[in-house]
Amino acid sequence: MGKEEIKKLVESSKNAVSQDHDNFTRSIRDDMSSFKKKALDRI
């Protein structure tokens, strides 16, 4: 495996992890927003 192949794999992995992180944070933010709305509706 050459250096260029390894660089491409690392870059691809970085992009995948970054995308997963963004999706996770968006999901958590949406869940928290939903929870806040439900909690305020009950009050």
C-alpha positions as CSV (number, residue, x, y, z in Angstrom):
1,M,0.0,0.0,0.0
2,G,1.5,3.3,-1.1
3,K,1.6,6.6,0.8
4,E,-1.0,8.1,-1.5
5,E,-3.5,5.2,-0.9
6,I,-3.1,5.6,2.8
7,K,-3.6,9.4,2.6
8,K,-6.8,8.9,0.6
9,L,-8.0,6.3,3.1
10,V,-7.3,8.6,6.1
11,E,-8.9,11.5,4.3
12,S,-12.0,9.4,3.5
13,S,-12.2,8.2,7.1
14,K,-11.9,11.8,8.4
15,N,-14.8,12.8,6.1
16,A,-16.9,9.9,7.2
17,V,-16.2,10.6,10.9
18,S,-17.0,14.3,10.5
19,Q,-20.3,13.5,8.7
20,D,-21.2,11.0,11.4
21,H,-20.4,13.6,14.1
22,D,-22.5,16.2,12.4
23,N,-25.4,13.8,12.1
24,F,-25.1,12.8,15.7
25,T,-25.0,16.3,17.0
26,R,-28.0,17.3,14.8
27,S,-29.9,14.3,16.2
28,I,-29.1,15.2,19.8
29,R,-30.0,18.9,19.2
30,D,-33.4,17.8,17.6
31,D,-34.1,15.4,20.5
32,M,-33.3,18.1,23.1
33,S,-35.5,20.6,21.3
34,S,-38.3,18.1,21.1
35,F,-37.9,17.3,24.8
36,K,-37.9,21.0,25.8
37,K,-41.1,21.6,23.8
38,K,-42.9,18.6,25.4
39,A,-41.7,19.7,28.8
40,L,-43.0,23.3,28.3
41,D,-46.3,22.0,26.9
42,R,-46.9,20.0,30.1
43,I,-46.3,23.0,32.3
